[in-house]
C-alpha cells in the first residue's frame, strides 16, 4: 500500500510539473517580443516616418497611425527603472503630438515629435 501511494504521488507530481512551460507564456498577448535596443530602433523609425509625413503635409490619419505604432512598439522597451522613466517621458511627447495633430496644430505636433525622437534616441545611452 505504501508503494502504491508513493507511486501515485510521484506520477501526480510529474504530471503537474510537465503540464505547462514557463517559457511558453513569455508574450502571450499577441505582441512580438523584441530586445530593448531593437524596440527603440523600431520606435524611432515610426516617429521619423511620422515627422516625414508631417513635413510632406500628408493626411492626419497616416501620421496618427505612425504615432500609435510608435507608442505600441515602445511598450517593448523594458530594460530597467531609469529606462522606463525616460521612456514614459518620451511617450508623453507622443501623446501631446497626437492631440496637437488632432487639433490641426501641425507645428506644435512636429515639435513634440522631435522631442519624442530625441527622448527615444537618448534611451540607447541608458541601456
C-alpha positions, 0 to 999 in steps of 0.5 A: 500500500505504501508503494502504491501511494508513493507511486501515485504521488510521484506520477501526480507530481510529474504530471503537474510539473510537465503540464505547462512551460514557463517559457511558453507564456513569455508574450502571450498577448499577441505582441512580438517580443523584441530586445530593448535596443531593437524596440527603440530602433523600431520606435524611432523609425515610426516617429521619423516616418511620422515627422516625414509625413508631417513635413510632406503635409500628408493626411492626419490619419497616416501620421496618427497611425505612425504615432500609435505604432510608435507608442505600441512598439515602445511598450517593448522597451523594458530594460530597467527603472531609469529606462522606463522613466525616460521612456514614459517621458518620451511617450508623453511627447507622443501623446501631446503630438497626437492631440496637437495633430488632432487639433490641426496644430501641425507645428506644435505636433512636429515639435513634440515629435522631435522631442519624442525622437530625441527622448527615444534616441537618448534611451540607447545611452541608458541601456 
